[in-house]
């Protein structure tokens, strides 16, 4: 059948994307001669009958009330500038795939071939140089290319038959210079010492040359992304500069060394960053503070056992949570990178058979308002990265049906080196449905879900490298487009008890593909790569072995259960294929075309390469907790404070995400009558399928890059403190908190001072855990945040999770006029560290008062100080605040992590007896903030608060389309709480 071409364009009034693009070209590219932009979706279709085509035109490709449809030719003027953009070959095209599936349903026949492109028509006076600017802005060479305007004769692609996998002839006899050249030619992420180690292994153990697949598999398996090689580097020398803070850090280091002796024979266990990160958990577990930990060989997600009350009866459930970054992919292809960040995070607890019901997104960016003309060579503009990443993450979450409970972007100049794209998710499942057994010889491994393609090859090794100006030209295969409907089907499948109980062990397909996902399931495996389902022909054995590809699971089942599992999978429209078998050889074997292309000893594979060593130097940090007040004018400083990028409104960003899908959300991201007060964290009910429950989960995050830059130790301490304070402000019991950390640092190399940053940060986290007696039971590290001489700030983000009765969950907006507003303080010592004993006593008291109903609202103090907390609490219901504290008594503007602002309905003298607190003032009917003689109307403050990011994440309709919405706060506020 001939290729048909159809163009679909939104009618005026519905052409939102075209108008947005016009505004971007004018404002961000400074192209003034453009009069109009048209955005047209183009479909080329082959293999469809005339009748089905006529039906599909209006049922699938277009909506007649809002779309124009043009067949074969697109009308435009000779003076118009026209170009088309299409995805690179091999990238997943969801629009084409969905269209083909719909046509198959319509016709009850075969799927047609469909190829899509977006045609952009520019009307107006546009010079050649401006047109080139537009094309460069619209085409990211990592994922897309300019498409031809002439219709092809056929859409069928003849894939060349790949050659057999080559043996690297002469490898075991190469000298060091030849080995260095091989390392460079193949672009391995492993070190030269690792490659030498491979040479010795194949020379002495295997007595043969390796295949290219074997070296690629080892490079992937040993990558920092998959095997935490930086975190497992042996630390052999530690030096501390002189100073009061360094003295504290030294004392904490000695506490760590003493703790090691209680857990294991310290002489046989290397000191590593990983050991520092996990030792507090081991010690607190030894002391009995971690009785709810769910332990198994499956370590993809944090897992705790909780009691869930359903219709008055208590059941045991597993609650699983996980955080994960996709920094490298999002930096070079923001939409796909951020989308698969969420997809990858979901797959971890999903592989534990839990149903993921809520997600949190925390990102780090440089100023997105930076002019595009100031973009660094080899980089995408910050505005493009941050807006497209938000679109990608929200698109994936909305399609898979996971509520995004909290979204926050952190701004810091150093994130221009490499963006931080961080997702955290939480899931749950009845404990009785989760079976965990050790695989035994004869068991089979089933590959479930999506097919394998070239996209994702090198994802693990790419994420382990620092970014450079050539990355946008050379990293195309390392990024992918997700297919969330497939992952949604896996969620549905795993929620069925019969399916879940058939699974002995499960691993998700993350970076590394078959080699890691299946390779980690058992010590002895034989994998048949010919059985791996492919997106298209032409893939060779190496690509099949290491391609990441999304939405796949590797599942161990008994051989006799395989047929039933496959049958249940097909009932959910999921492909399931037996691709491997558990053996007893202690070797990883992969076969392709009937030949062995990988045959490696498990002990060598698990060695993670050559043991690396590092020296550490901890510098004396600067003091950073001085008051930030620079002006005596309270009004001026208050307004400037709410304008700060890390204080101002992110409503436009937040509203891109669906926070209510699934019906379990307890707190809206923006609370109050006017939906303006940001929640402290996210809260949701446990997703029971039948019955009613009041058992829910709370999750918060904490991190301040400005503190971490000055002192990574303090940054980590206060990241933990911030997460705990937020949980307490939401009504949670701090003693039930379980933590998880996300570390993100520059490329460390061999510089002792660089190594000192994560070393100090992890000791800070250790210090906080040991004092609060709440352990981190998981985490993730990324150690490649470098671009030339620019580095990301030392980043340790803390996540806190606990269960709670949702009846007592508290939101932060002021509830009524006439309440007392008090600041409950956490004391600090001589080096600006919290006094933990006093903090814990304070948090216990606050928790009791919330349960008694004496606290109406609570908000932890963050980067913008008390003024930020009071202002945001006032916005939600339009309730004003009048200060009663004497001028100069309250530091309104300094970060004071750990302290909490409370709205209470009783006299604080009696209610807060024994606590350190200051009465700030009271709530008022008059919608103003009145502090030290400065009277600031809430609508004026709100305008200033929303202004900084309005151009990036708009909340208002464009002028001419609709009158901008303005909120006028009522003078009379109804009581609602």
Secondary structure, 3 states (H helix, E strand, C coil): CCCEEEEEEECCCCCHHHHHHHHHHHHCCCCCCEEEEEEEEEEEEECCCHHHHHHHHHHCCCCCCCEEEEECCCCCCCCCEEEEEEECCCCCCHHHHHHHHHHHHHHCCCCCEEEEEEEEEEEECCCHHHHHHHHHHHCCCCCEEEECCCCCCCCCCCCCCCCCCCECCCHHHCCHHHHHHHHHHHCCCCCHHHHHHHHHHHHHHHCCCCEHHHHHHHHHHCCHHHHCCCCCCEEEEEEECCCHHHHHHHHHHHHHHHHHHHHCCHHHCCCCHHHHHHHHHHHHHHCCCCCCECCCCCCCCEEEEEEEEECCEEEEEEEEEEEEECHHHHHHCHHHHHHHHHHHHHHHHHHCCCEEEEEEEEEEECCCCCCHHHCCCCCCCHHHHHHHHHHHHHHHHHHHCCEEEEEEEEECHHHHCCCEEEEEEEEEEEHHHCCCCCCCCCCEEEEEECCECCCCCCHHHHHCCCECCCHHHHCHHHCCCCCHHHHHHHHHHHCCHHHHHHCCEEEECCCCHHHHHCCCCCCCEEEEHHHCCECCCCCCHHHHHHCCCCCEEEEEECHHHHHHHHHHHHHCCCCEEEEEEECCCCEEEEEECCEEEEEEEHHHHHCCCCCCEEEEEECCCCCCCCCCCCCCCHHHHHHHHHHCCCCCCCHHHHCCCCCCCCCCECCCCEECCCCCEECCCEEEECCCCCCCECEEEEEEEECCHHHHHHCHHHHHHHHHHHHHHHHHHCCCCHHHCEEEEEEECCCCCCCHHHHHHHHHHHHHHHHHHHHHCCCEEEEEEECCCEECCEECCCEEEEEEEEEEEHHHCCCCCCCCCCCEEEEECCCECCCCCECHHHHHHHHHHHHHHHHHCCEEEEEECECCHHHHHHHHHHHCCCCEEEECCCCCCCCCCCCCCCCEEEEECCCHHHHCCCCCEEEEEEEECCCEEEECCEEEEHHHHHHHHHHCCCCCCCCCCCCCCCCCCCCCCCCCCCCCC
